Amino acid sequence: METFSSKDMAMKAQKKILSSMATKSSVQMFIDDTSSEILDELYRVSKEYLGNKSEAQKVIKNLIKIAVKIGVLFRNNRFSTEELGVATDFKKKLHQGAMTAISFYEVDFTFDKAVMEELLTSCRDLLLQLVHNHLTPKSHGRINHVFNHYSNPELLTKLYDPSGPFRPHLTKICKGLDKLVEDGTI
């Protein structure tokens, strides 16, 4: 016999509504200004790298949808103790990734694409583990899409080229990451 829970129904409705409204203005309550600026720069990098505006928008839209859905799950206390441990591991790995990204930016010619690729892949795997029981396979696909895109060694190499066209974007991304690290957000 199934049990009905209005709380479960409300959370499903929130996730469904938010997944169809993943625009910059509709997620302001979930994503702060600094994160929004980083997302804008990531979009610009993707658009220039791919040469395809709609594909770049899809990557960022998927990233926003995932962030918002995970935020909804946290706000509704949906994660078990074990999953909260995975969330802690994810946050540590994300912090390590941010610090590494900033370090590679600040010290020219220290960039190691294998290190960044491994950090991003580890973040992806932890995130998939965290949401395995809570989000649909379509959402899992979104996570893979985003992380596979940004962990692409060719994209990372172009992004970290000190004299490359993406340098202004990387500067803004790293300044934003530095602020989030200082604030304790990541």
GUBAGU-110515 format. One record per residue: residue number from 1; residue in one letter; y, z, x of N, C-alpha, C in turn. Coordinates in Angstrom, 2 decimals. Atoms other than C-alpha are relative to their C-alpha. Example, Ala and Ser with C-alpha at 12.3 -4.5 7.8 and 13.67 -1.06 7.14 Angstrom:
<atoms>
+------+------+---------+---------+---------+---------+---------+---------+---------+---------+---------+
| resi | resn |      nY |      nZ |      nX |     caY |     caZ |     caX |      cY |      cZ |      cX |
+------+------+---------+---------+---------+---------+---------+---------+---------+---------+---------+
|    1 |    A |   -1.19 |    0.00 |    0.89 |   -4.50 |    7.80 |   12.30 |    1.20 |    0.00 |    0.90 |
|    2 |    S |   -1.19 |   -0.06 |   -0.82 |   -1.06 |    7.14 |   13.67 |    1.09 |    0.73 |   -0.77 |
+------+------+---------+---------+---------+---------+---------+---------+---------+---------+---------+
</atoms>
This chain:
<atoms>
+------+------+---------+---------+---------+---------+---------+---------+---------+---------+---------+
| resi | resn |      nY |      nZ |      nX |     caY |     caZ |     caX |      cY |      cZ |      cX |
+------+------+---------+---------+---------+---------+---------+---------+---------+---------+---------+
|    1 |    M |   -1.18 |    0.00 |    0.83 |    0.00 |    0.00 |    0.00 |    1.26 |    0.00 |    0.89 |
|    2 |    E |   -1.22 |    0.09 |   -0.78 |    3.38 |   -1.02 |    1.42 |    1.00 |    1.06 |   -0.45 |
|    3 |    T |   -1.05 |   -0.94 |    0.33 |    6.18 |    1.46 |    1.61 |    1.34 |   -0.72 |    0.10 |
|    4 |    F |   -1.32 |    0.62 |    0.02 |    9.69 |    0.38 |    0.74 |    1.00 |    0.93 |    0.67 |
|    5 |    S |   -1.04 |   -0.79 |   -0.66 |   12.57 |    1.52 |    2.89 |    1.31 |   -0.77 |   -0.07 |
|    6 |    S |   -1.30 |    0.67 |    0.12 |   16.15 |    0.65 |    2.02 |    0.66 |   -0.11 |    1.37 |
|    7 |    K |   -0.57 |    0.04 |   -1.36 |   17.11 |    1.48 |    5.62 |   -0.54 |   -1.21 |    0.76 |
|    8 |    D |    0.59 |    1.17 |   -0.64 |   14.65 |   -1.15 |    6.90 |    0.59 |   -1.29 |   -0.57 |
|    9 |    M |   -0.56 |    1.18 |    0.66 |   15.95 |   -3.65 |    4.35 |    1.43 |   -0.25 |    0.47 |
|   10 |    A |   -1.39 |    0.14 |   -0.44 |   19.56 |   -2.97 |    5.37 |    0.07 |   -0.52 |    1.43 |
|   11 |    M |    0.00 |    0.44 |   -1.39 |   18.75 |   -3.42 |    9.05 |   -0.40 |   -1.48 |    0.08 |
|   12 |    K |    0.40 |    1.42 |    0.01 |   16.95 |   -6.73 |    8.36 |    1.14 |   -0.87 |   -0.48 |
|   13 |    A |   -1.14 |    0.77 |    0.51 |   19.95 |   -7.89 |    6.36 |    1.09 |   -0.11 |    1.06 |
|   14 |    Q |   -1.01 |    0.02 |   -1.07 |   22.33 |   -6.92 |    9.19 |   -0.38 |   -1.02 |    1.07 |
|   15 |    K |    0.45 |    0.92 |   -1.05 |   20.25 |   -8.82 |   11.75 |    0.12 |   -1.44 |   -0.49 |
|   16 |    K |   -0.03 |    1.36 |    0.55 |   20.02 |  -11.87 |    9.46 |    1.44 |   -0.50 |   -0.12 |
|   17 |    I |   -1.40 |    0.39 |    0.16 |   23.72 |  -11.91 |    8.64 |    0.64 |   -0.24 |    1.36 |
|   18 |    L |   -0.61 |    0.13 |   -1.32 |   24.73 |  -11.36 |   12.25 |   -0.52 |   -1.21 |    0.76 |
|   19 |    S |    0.54 |    1.16 |   -0.72 |   22.42 |  -14.09 |   13.51 |    0.66 |   -1.29 |   -0.47 |
|   20 |    S |   -0.66 |    1.21 |    0.48 |   24.24 |  -16.62 |   11.33 |    1.51 |    0.05 |    0.22 |
|   21 |    M |   -1.44 |   -0.15 |   -0.20 |   27.71 |  -15.28 |   12.21 |    0.35 |    0.26 |    1.45 |
|   22 |    A |   -0.22 |   -0.32 |   -1.41 |   27.49 |  -15.13 |   16.00 |    1.15 |   -0.82 |    0.58 |
|   23 |    T |   -1.19 |    0.62 |   -0.54 |   31.03 |  -16.26 |   16.66 |    0.83 |    1.07 |    0.67 |
|   24 |    K |   -0.80 |   -0.95 |   -0.77 |   33.59 |  -14.66 |   18.92 |    0.72 |    1.00 |   -0.90 |
|   25 |    S |   -0.77 |   -0.90 |    0.87 |   35.66 |  -13.24 |   16.06 |   -0.89 |    0.97 |   -0.77 |
|   26 |    S |    0.84 |   -0.86 |    0.83 |   32.73 |  -11.83 |   14.09 |   -0.74 |    1.07 |    0.78 |
|   27 |    V |    0.73 |   -1.00 |   -0.78 |   31.20 |   -9.89 |   16.97 |    0.92 |    0.89 |    0.83 |
|   28 |    Q |   -0.94 |   -0.83 |   -0.73 |   34.37 |   -8.23 |   18.26 |   -0.37 |    1.47 |   -0.05 |
|   29 |    M |    0.35 |   -1.41 |    0.10 |   33.07 |   -4.92 |   16.97 |   -1.21 |    0.36 |    0.87 |
|   30 |    F |    1.18 |   -0.25 |   -0.82 |   29.93 |   -5.29 |   19.11 |    0.23 |   -0.30 |    1.48 |
|   31 |    I |   -0.21 |    0.44 |   -1.37 |   31.32 |   -6.91 |   22.25 |    1.46 |    0.26 |    0.37 |
|   32 |    D |   -1.36 |   -0.36 |   -0.41 |   34.36 |   -5.53 |   24.10 |    0.71 |   -1.19 |    0.63 |
|   33 |    D |   -0.83 |    1.09 |   -0.53 |   37.20 |   -7.64 |   25.52 |   -0.48 |   -0.49 |    1.36 |
|   34 |    T |    0.45 |    0.40 |   -1.34 |   35.89 |   -7.61 |   29.10 |   -1.28 |   -0.83 |   -0.10 |
|   35 |    S |    1.25 |    0.76 |    0.18 |   32.42 |   -8.74 |   28.00 |    0.29 |   -1.36 |   -0.61 |
|   36 |    S |   -0.39 |    1.26 |    0.63 |   34.04 |  -11.40 |   25.84 |    0.57 |   -0.98 |    1.03 |
|   37 |    E |   -0.56 |    0.84 |   -1.06 |   35.98 |  -12.71 |   28.85 |   -1.11 |   -0.53 |    0.92 |
|   38 |    I |    1.13 |    0.43 |   -0.83 |   32.77 |  -12.83 |   30.90 |   -0.78 |   -1.10 |   -0.73 |
|   39 |    L |    0.71 |    1.01 |    0.80 |   31.05 |  -14.73 |   28.08 |    0.76 |   -1.33 |    0.00 |
|   40 |    D |   -0.80 |    1.22 |   -0.03 |   33.94 |  -17.21 |   28.00 |   -0.18 |   -0.75 |    1.32 |
|   41 |    E |    0.18 |    0.63 |   -1.31 |   33.56 |  -17.86 |   31.73 |   -1.42 |   -0.54 |    0.16 |
|   42 |    L |    1.38 |    0.50 |   -0.04 |   29.77 |  -18.17 |   31.43 |   -0.11 |   -1.29 |   -0.80 |
|   43 |    Y |   -0.02 |    1.23 |    0.81 |   30.38 |  -20.74 |   28.69 |    0.59 |   -1.16 |    0.81 |
|   44 |    R |   -0.65 |    1.06 |   -0.78 |   32.74 |  -22.71 |   30.95 |   -0.91 |   -0.49 |    1.12 |
|   45 |    V |    0.94 |    0.37 |   -1.06 |   30.21 |  -22.63 |   33.79 |   -1.11 |   -0.88 |   -0.58 |
|   46 |    S |    1.10 |    0.76 |    0.62 |   27.43 |  -23.83 |   31.48 |    0.47 |   -1.38 |   -0.45 |
|   47 |    K |   -0.52 |    1.28 |    0.49 |   29.60 |  -26.55 |   29.96 |    0.21 |   -0.97 |    1.16 |
|   48 |    E |   -0.22 |    0.88 |   -1.16 |   30.61 |  -27.91 |   33.37 |   -1.32 |   -0.38 |    0.67 |
|   49 |    Y |    1.27 |    0.26 |   -0.66 |   27.11 |  -27.59 |   34.80 |   -0.85 |   -0.99 |   -0.81 |
|   50 |    L |    0.84 |    0.84 |    0.85 |   25.32 |  -29.17 |   31.84 |    0.68 |   -1.31 |   -0.40 |
|   51 |    G |   -0.72 |    1.17 |    0.48 |   28.05 |  -31.63 |   30.96 |   -0.21 |   -0.21 |   -1.49 |
|   52 |    N |    0.34 |    0.10 |    1.41 |   27.20 |  -30.85 |   27.35 |    0.57 |    1.23 |   -0.72 |
|   53 |    K |   -0.69 |   -1.10 |    0.69 |   29.52 |  -28.75 |   25.19 |   -0.91 |    0.71 |   -1.00 |
|   54 |    S |    0.83 |   -0.62 |    1.05 |   27.04 |  -28.18 |   22.34 |   -1.15 |    0.82 |    0.60 |
|   55 |    E |    1.08 |   -0.76 |   -0.64 |   24.24 |  -27.06 |   24.67 |    0.56 |    1.28 |    0.63 |
|   56 |    A |   -0.65 |   -1.19 |   -0.58 |   26.62 |  -24.67 |   26.47 |    0.31 |    1.01 |   -1.11 |
|   57 |    Q |   -0.28 |   -0.89 |    1.14 |   27.69 |  -23.26 |   23.09 |   -1.28 |    0.66 |   -0.50 |
|   58 |    K |    1.29 |   -0.54 |    0.47 |   24.03 |  -22.81 |   22.12 |   -0.46 |    1.14 |    0.91 |
|   59 |    V |    0.40 |   -1.05 |   -0.95 |   23.32 |  -20.78 |   25.28 |    0.78 |    1.28 |   -0.28 |
|   60 |    I |   -0.84 |   -1.18 |    0.24 |   26.26 |  -18.45 |   24.63 |   -0.26 |    0.58 |   -1.39 |
|   61 |    K |    0.30 |   -0.49 |    1.35 |   25.52 |  -18.22 |   20.91 |   -1.30 |    0.80 |    0.00 |
|   62 |    N |    1.27 |   -0.73 |   -0.11 |   21.95 |  -17.20 |   21.73 |    0.19 |    1.34 |    0.70 |
|   63 |    L |   -0.27 |   -1.23 |   -0.72 |   23.23 |  -14.61 |   24.20 |    0.68 |    1.03 |   -0.92 |
|   64 |    I |   -0.71 |   -0.89 |    0.92 |   25.60 |  -13.15 |   21.60 |   -0.94 |    0.51 |   -1.10 |
|   65 |    K |    0.94 |   -0.42 |    1.06 |   22.92 |  -13.10 |   18.89 |   -0.94 |    1.09 |    0.51 |
|   66 |    I |    0.92 |   -0.99 |   -0.57 |   20.53 |  -11.20 |   21.15 |    0.72 |    1.33 |    0.22 |
|   67 |    A |   -0.76 |   -1.23 |   -0.27 |   23.19 |   -8.70 |   22.23 |    0.30 |    0.75 |   -1.29 |
|   68 |    V |   -0.34 |   -0.63 |    1.28 |   24.24 |   -8.05 |   18.65 |   -1.25 |    0.59 |   -0.67 |
|   69 |    K |    1.24 |   -0.50 |    0.62 |   20.66 |   -7.70 |   17.37 |   -0.50 |    1.26 |    0.70 |
|   70 |    I |    0.43 |   -1.20 |   -0.73 |   19.80 |   -5.23 |   20.13 |    0.94 |    1.16 |   -0.32 |
|   71 |    G |   -0.97 |   -1.02 |    0.40 |   22.99 |   -3.34 |   19.28 |   -0.33 |    0.59 |   -1.36 |
|   72 |    V |    0.39 |   -0.46 |    1.34 |   21.89 |   -3.15 |   15.64 |   -1.25 |    0.88 |    0.09 |
|   73 |    L |    1.22 |   -0.79 |   -0.16 |   18.46 |   -1.88 |   16.68 |    0.31 |    1.37 |    0.59 |
|   74 |    F |   -0.38 |   -1.29 |   -0.60 |   20.02 |    0.83 |   18.89 |    0.73 |    0.88 |   -1.00 |
|   75 |    R |   -0.79 |   -0.78 |    0.96 |   22.48 |    1.90 |   16.21 |   -0.86 |    0.57 |   -1.12 |
|   76 |    N |    0.90 |   -0.45 |    1.07 |   19.62 |    2.26 |   13.76 |   -1.19 |    0.78 |    0.54 |
|   77 |    N |    1.05 |   -0.81 |   -0.63 |   17.44 |    4.25 |   16.20 |   -1.40 |   -0.57 |   -0.21 |
|   78 |    R |    1.28 |    0.69 |    0.23 |   14.61 |    1.71 |   16.03 |   -0.94 |    0.03 |    1.19 |
|   79 |    F |    0.84 |    0.04 |   -1.18 |   13.31 |    2.12 |   19.57 |   -0.76 |    1.31 |    0.17 |
|   80 |    S |    0.83 |   -1.17 |   -0.27 |   10.44 |    4.47 |   20.36 |    0.40 |    0.60 |    1.34 |
|   81 |    T |   -0.28 |   -0.66 |   -1.28 |   10.56 |    6.89 |   23.28 |   -0.39 |   -0.90 |    1.16 |
|   82 |    E |    0.47 |    0.91 |   -1.06 |    8.53 |    4.44 |   25.37 |    0.96 |   -1.18 |    0.14 |
|   83 |    E |   -0.93 |    1.13 |   -0.04 |   10.87 |    1.58 |   24.42 |    1.35 |    0.41 |    0.58 |
|   84 |    L |   -1.25 |   -0.48 |   -0.58 |   13.89 |    3.69 |   25.30 |   -0.11 |    0.11 |    1.52 |
|   85 |    G |    0.25 |    0.02 |   -1.45 |   12.33 |    4.08 |   28.76 |    0.15 |   -1.40 |    0.55 |
|   86 |    V |   -0.15 |    1.40 |   -0.40 |   12.13 |    0.28 |   28.98 |    1.49 |   -0.38 |   -0.03 |
|   87 |    A |   -1.44 |    0.28 |    0.10 |   15.77 |    0.11 |   27.84 |    0.74 |    0.58 |    1.21 |
|   88 |    T |   -0.61 |   -0.62 |   -1.18 |   16.73 |    2.49 |   30.64 |   -0.29 |   -0.83 |    1.25 |
|   89 |    D |    0.36 |    0.87 |   -1.13 |   14.83 |    0.33 |   33.15 |    0.82 |   -1.29 |   -0.03 |
|   90 |    F |   -0.79 |    1.23 |    0.15 |   16.61 |   -2.75 |   31.76 |    1.44 |    0.24 |    0.44 |
|   91 |    K |   -1.39 |   -0.29 |   -0.36 |   20.03 |   -1.10 |   32.11 |    0.14 |    0.17 |    1.51 |
|   92 |    K |   -0.04 |   -0.16 |   -1.46 |   19.23 |   -0.11 |   35.72 |   -0.09 |   -1.36 |    0.69 |
|   93 |    K |    0.18 |    1.33 |   -0.61 |   18.08 |   -3.65 |   36.54 |    1.25 |   -0.85 |   -0.23 |
|   94 |    L |   -1.23 |    0.73 |    0.30 |   21.16 |   -5.11 |   34.84 |    1.13 |    0.48 |    0.90 |
|   95 |    H |   -1.01 |   -0.57 |   -0.90 |   23.38 |   -2.75 |   36.85 |   -0.23 |   -0.52 |    1.42 |
|   96 |    Q |    0.34 |    0.51 |   -1.33 |   21.56 |   -3.78 |   40.05 |    0.39 |   -1.48 |    0.10 |
|   97 |    G |   -0.36 |    1.42 |    0.00 |   22.04 |   -7.43 |   39.10 |    1.50 |   -0.21 |    0.08 |
|   98 |    A |   -1.46 |    0.11 |   -0.03 |   25.75 |   -6.94 |   38.46 |    0.53 |    0.34 |    1.40 |
|   99 |    M |   -0.44 |   -0.40 |   -1.34 |   26.21 |   -5.14 |   41.78 |   -0.34 |   -1.08 |    1.04 |
|  100 |    T |    0.42 |    1.07 |   -0.92 |   24.27 |   -7.87 |   43.60 |    0.88 |   -1.24 |   -0.18 |
|  101 |    A |   -0.86 |    1.16 |    0.28 |   26.28 |  -10.63 |   41.89 |    1.38 |    0.19 |    0.61 |
|  102 |    I |   -1.32 |   -0.31 |   -0.55 |   29.53 |   -8.93 |   42.90 |   -0.03 |   -0.05 |    1.53 |
|  103 |    S |    0.13 |   -0.02 |   -1.46 |   28.33 |   -8.39 |   46.48 |   -0.10 |   -1.42 |    0.55 |
|  104 |    F |    0.13 |    1.38 |   -0.45 |   27.27 |  -12.03 |   46.85 |    1.33 |   -0.74 |   -0.11 |
|  105 |    Y |   -1.30 |    0.63 |    0.17 |   30.69 |  -13.07 |   45.56 |    0.99 |    0.46 |    1.08 |
|  106 |    E |   -0.99 |   -0.57 |   -0.92 |   32.68 |  -10.74 |   47.82 |   -0.25 |   -0.36 |    1.46 |
|  107 |    V |    0.32 |    0.32 |   -1.39 |   30.86 |  -11.64 |   51.03 |   -0.57 |   -1.42 |    0.05 |
|  108 |    D |    0.41 |    1.40 |   -0.06 |   30.74 |  -15.40 |   51.55 |   -1.26 |   -0.20 |    0.84 |
|  109 |    F |    1.21 |    0.44 |   -0.68 |   27.46 |  -16.97 |   52.63 |   -1.10 |    1.07 |    0.06 |
|  110 |    T |    1.09 |   -0.98 |    0.10 |   25.35 |  -13.93 |   51.71 |   -0.88 |   -0.31 |   -1.21 |
|  111 |    F |    0.73 |    0.31 |    1.24 |   24.16 |  -15.49 |   48.44 |   -1.43 |   -0.42 |    0.30 |
|  112 |    D |    1.42 |    0.33 |   -0.10 |   20.38 |  -15.64 |   48.11 |   -0.49 |   -0.30 |   -1.41 |
|  113 |    K |    0.38 |    0.40 |    1.36 |   19.28 |  -17.63 |   45.07 |   -1.32 |    0.63 |   -0.44 |
|  114 |    A |    1.29 |   -0.62 |    0.36 |   15.76 |  -16.15 |   45.19 |    0.20 |    1.43 |   -0.49 |
|  115 |    V |   -0.29 |   -1.39 |    0.40 |   17.17 |  -12.61 |   44.91 |    0.60 |    0.01 |   -1.40 |
|  116 |    M |   -0.63 |    0.04 |    1.33 |   19.41 |  -13.50 |   41.94 |   -0.98 |   -0.47 |   -1.06 |
|  117 |    E |    0.98 |    0.52 |    0.96 |   16.67 |  -15.49 |   40.26 |   -1.00 |    1.10 |   -0.37 |
|  118 |    E |    0.96 |   -1.08 |    0.26 |   14.25 |  -12.55 |   40.60 |    0.62 |    1.11 |   -0.84 |
|  119 |    L |   -0.67 |   -1.04 |    0.79 |   16.78 |  -10.04 |   39.26 |    0.15 |   -0.43 |   -1.46 |
|  120 |    L |   -0.17 |    0.50 |    1.37 |   17.53 |  -12.21 |   36.22 |   -1.34 |   -0.13 |   -0.72 |
|  121 |    T |    1.33 |    0.11 |    0.59 |   13.84 |  -12.88 |   35.61 |   -0.54 |    1.39 |   -0.37 |
|  122 |    S |    0.42 |   -1.37 |    0.30 |   13.11 |   -9.14 |   35.80 |    0.73 |    0.54 |   -1.22 |
|  123 |    C |   -0.77 |   -0.42 |    1.18 |   15.91 |   -8.45 |   33.30 |   -0.58 |   -0.65 |   -1.26 |
|  124 |    R |    0.57 |    0.71 |    1.15 |   14.47 |  -11.10 |   30.97 |   -1.32 |    0.64 |   -0.43 |
|  125 |    D |    1.31 |   -0.57 |    0.32 |   10.97 |   -9.63 |   31.18 |    0.12 |    1.39 |   -0.63 |
|  126 |    L |   -0.21 |   -1.33 |    0.58 |   12.20 |   -6.09 |   30.49 |    0.57 |   -0.10 |   -1.41 |
|  127 |    L |   -0.59 |    0.17 |    1.32 |   14.28 |   -7.29 |   27.56 |   -1.04 |   -0.48 |   -1.00 |
|  128 |    L |    1.08 |    0.47 |    0.88 |   11.33 |   -9.16 |   26.09 |   -0.96 |    1.13 |   -0.35 |
|  129 |    Q |    0.87 |   -1.16 |    0.23 |    9.22 |   -6.04 |   26.48 |    0.66 |    0.97 |   -1.00 |
|  130 |    L |   -0.74 |   -0.92 |    0.87 |   11.91 |   -3.95 |   24.76 |   -0.02 |   -0.46 |   -1.46 |
|  131 |    V |   -0.14 |    0.49 |    1.38 |   12.24 |   -6.17 |   21.69 |   -1.28 |   -0.59 |   -0.58 |
|  132 |    H |    1.26 |    0.62 |    0.41 |    8.63 |   -7.32 |   21.44 |   -0.38 |    0.34 |   -1.45 |
|  133 |    N |    0.43 |   -0.43 |    1.33 |    7.91 |   -5.29 |   18.29 |    1.11 |   -0.06 |   -1.05 |
|  134 |    H |   -1.14 |   -0.09 |    0.91 |   11.36 |   -5.68 |   16.72 |    0.61 |   -1.35 |   -0.38 |
|  135 |    L |   -0.62 |    1.29 |    0.27 |   12.48 |   -9.30 |   16.94 |   -1.06 |   -1.09 |   -0.11 |
|  136 |    T |    0.92 |    1.09 |    0.26 |   10.88 |  -12.56 |   15.92 |   -0.23 |   -0.85 |    1.25 |
|  137 |    P |    0.22 |    0.93 |   -1.11 |    9.37 |  -15.14 |   18.27 |    1.20 |   -0.93 |    0.24 |
|  138 |    K |   -1.20 |    0.84 |   -0.16 |   12.50 |  -17.22 |   17.61 |    1.03 |    0.73 |    0.88 |
|  139 |    S |   -0.92 |   -0.78 |   -0.83 |   14.61 |  -14.41 |   19.10 |   -0.52 |    0.11 |    1.44 |
|  140 |    H |    0.59 |   -0.03 |   -1.35 |   12.19 |  -14.14 |   22.03 |    0.31 |   -1.32 |    0.71 |
|  141 |    G |   -0.34 |    1.31 |   -0.56 |   12.78 |  -17.87 |   22.56 |    1.46 |   -0.06 |    0.43 |
|  142 |    R |   -1.42 |   -0.05 |   -0.36 |   16.53 |  -17.24 |   22.58 |    0.19 |    0.74 |    1.33 |
|  143 |    I |   -0.09 |   -0.76 |   -1.25 |   16.10 |  -14.62 |   25.30 |   -0.45 |   -0.86 |    1.17 |
|  144 |    N |    0.50 |    0.89 |   -1.06 |   14.01 |  -17.03 |   27.37 |    1.01 |   -1.11 |    0.31 |
|  145 |    H |   -0.97 |    1.10 |   -0.18 |   16.55 |  -19.82 |   26.82 |    1.18 |    0.45 |    0.85 |
|  146 |    V |   -1.17 |   -0.51 |   -0.72 |   19.48 |  -17.72 |   28.04 |   -0.34 |    0.34 |    1.45 |
|  147 |    F |    0.32 |   -0.43 |   -1.37 |   17.78 |  -16.15 |   31.05 |   -0.51 |   -1.14 |    0.86 |
|  148 |    N |    0.48 |    1.14 |   -0.78 |   16.02 |  -19.34 |   32.12 |    1.17 |   -0.89 |    0.42 |
|  149 |    H |   -1.18 |    0.80 |   -0.33 |   19.36 |  -21.15 |   32.00 |    0.76 |    0.61 |    1.17 |
|  150 |    Y |   -0.84 |   -0.63 |   -1.02 |   21.29 |  -18.62 |   34.07 |   -0.76 |    0.38 |    1.28 |
|  151 |    S |    0.75 |   -0.27 |   -1.24 |   18.46 |  -17.99 |   36.56 |   -0.42 |   -1.30 |    0.70 |
|  152 |    N |    0.29 |    1.29 |   -0.62 |   18.22 |  -21.71 |   37.37 |    0.58 |   -0.02 |    1.42 |
|  153 |    P |   -0.47 |   -0.05 |   -1.39 |   18.41 |  -21.85 |   41.20 |    1.11 |   -1.02 |    0.31 |
|  154 |    E |   -1.03 |    1.02 |   -0.23 |   20.48 |  -25.06 |   41.14 |    1.34 |    0.45 |   -0.56 |
|  155 |    L |   -1.23 |   -0.52 |    0.60 |   23.04 |  -23.54 |   38.77 |    0.56 |    1.14 |    0.84 |
|  156 |    L |   -0.44 |   -1.14 |   -0.81 |   23.18 |  -20.33 |   40.82 |    0.61 |   -0.46 |    1.33 |
|  157 |    T |   -0.50 |    0.52 |   -1.27 |   23.67 |  -22.28 |   44.06 |    1.39 |   -0.61 |   -0.17 |
|  158 |    K |   -1.32 |    0.60 |    0.26 |   26.57 |  -24.26 |   42.58 |    1.02 |    1.08 |   -0.34 |
|  159 |    L |   -0.90 |   -1.08 |    0.39 |   28.07 |  -21.11 |   41.08 |    0.50 |    0.78 |    1.21 |
|  160 |    Y |   -0.36 |   -0.81 |   -1.17 |   28.07 |  -19.29 |   44.43 |    0.49 |   -0.81 |    1.20 |
|  161 |    D |   -0.55 |    0.81 |   -1.08 |   29.29 |  -22.20 |   46.55 |    1.46 |    0.41 |    0.21 |
|  162 |    P |   -1.36 |   -0.52 |   -0.22 |   32.45 |  -20.70 |   48.17 |    1.10 |   -1.04 |   -0.18 |
|  163 |    S |   -1.01 |    1.04 |    0.17 |   34.25 |  -24.04 |   48.03 |   -0.31 |   -0.90 |   -1.20 |
|  164 |    G |    0.42 |    0.80 |    1.15 |   32.61 |  -25.28 |   44.83 |    0.94 |    0.10 |   -1.19 |
|  165 |    P |   -0.89 |    0.04 |    1.17 |   34.24 |  -26.08 |   41.51 |   -0.15 |    1.21 |   -0.94 |
|  166 |    F |    0.22 |   -1.14 |    0.89 |   32.79 |  -22.97 |   39.82 |    0.61 |    1.30 |    0.55 |
|  167 |    R |   -0.52 |   -1.22 |   -0.64 |   34.50 |  -20.51 |   42.20 |    1.00 |    0.77 |   -0.88 |
|  168 |    P |   -0.94 |   -0.75 |    0.86 |   37.39 |  -19.67 |   39.81 |   -0.72 |    0.74 |   -1.14 |
|  169 |    H |    0.78 |   -0.64 |    1.07 |   34.85 |  -18.91 |   37.06 |   -0.75 |    1.21 |    0.55 |
|  170 |    L |    0.74 |   -1.10 |   -0.62 |   32.76 |  -16.77 |   39.40 |    0.94 |    1.17 |    0.29 |
|  171 |    T |   -0.98 |   -1.05 |   -0.27 |   35.89 |  -14.85 |   40.40 |    0.24 |    0.83 |   -1.26 |
|  172 |    K |   -0.27 |   -0.70 |    1.26 |   36.64 |  -13.98 |   36.76 |   -1.24 |    0.76 |   -0.49 |
|  173 |    I |    1.25 |   -0.66 |    0.40 |   32.98 |  -13.17 |   36.02 |   -0.19 |    1.28 |    0.79 |
|  174 |    C |    0.22 |   -1.17 |   -0.86 |   32.73 |  -10.81 |   38.98 |    1.05 |    1.08 |   -0.20 |
|  175 |    K |   -1.03 |   -1.00 |    0.31 |   36.05 |   -9.11 |   38.21 |   -0.36 |    0.73 |   -1.30 |
|  176 |    G |    0.43 |   -0.62 |    1.25 |   34.77 |   -8.51 |   34.68 |   -1.20 |    0.91 |    0.19 |
|  177 |    L |    1.17 |   -0.81 |   -0.28 |   31.43 |   -7.25 |   35.93 |    0.40 |    1.29 |    0.73 |
|  178 |    D |   -0.47 |   -1.16 |   -0.74 |   33.22 |   -4.93 |   38.35 |    0.63 |    1.03 |   -0.94 |
|  179 |    K |   -0.63 |   -0.89 |    0.98 |   35.25 |   -3.50 |   35.47 |   -1.08 |    0.69 |   -0.86 |
|  180 |    L |    1.07 |   -0.58 |    0.82 |   32.10 |   -2.97 |   33.36 |   -0.79 |    1.03 |    0.79 |
|  181 |    V |    0.70 |   -0.97 |   -0.86 |   30.40 |   -1.23 |   36.29 |    0.85 |    1.27 |    0.15 |
|  182 |    E |   -0.91 |   -1.14 |   -0.15 |   33.46 |    1.00 |   36.87 |    0.04 |    0.85 |   -1.27 |
|  183 |    D |   -0.06 |   -0.70 |    1.30 |   33.58 |    1.88 |   33.15 |   -1.32 |    0.64 |   -0.38 |
|  184 |    G |    1.32 |   -0.53 |    0.31 |   29.87 |    2.72 |   33.19 |   -0.69 |   -0.72 |   -1.15 |
|  185 |    T |    0.60 |    0.79 |    1.08 |   29.13 |    0.04 |   30.58 |   -1.34 |   -0.57 |    0.46 |
|  186 |    I |    1.26 |    0.48 |   -0.59 |   26.50 |   -1.49 |   32.87 |   -0.23 |    0.65 |    1.34 |
+------+------+---------+---------+---------+---------+---------+---------+---------+---------+---------+
</atoms>
